[in-house]
Amino acid sequence: MIEVTELRVGEYKVPVPLGLSELLKDCWVKNRAIPKIVQEYQSITIRRDGQLITILSKKR
C-alpha cells in the first residue's frame, strides 16, 4: 500500500490531507492507465534515509 507521510512544496512542509494515501491507492491500482494530468509532470524517485521519495516537477 502507498502511504503518504510527508508533502513538501519546495522547502515548505505541507500537511498531508486525511485519506490521501487511500485515494492514491484506489485510483492507480484499479485504473492502471496513467491519468493525463500525471503525464504533465516529471517524476523522480530517490531513496533518502531508508525511505523512497517521489519528487514531481511540472514539465515546461
Buried (B, 14 or more C-beta within 10 A) or exposed (E): EEEBEEEEEEEEEEEEEEEBBEEBBEEBEEEEEEEEEEEEEEEEEEEEEEEEEEEEEEEE
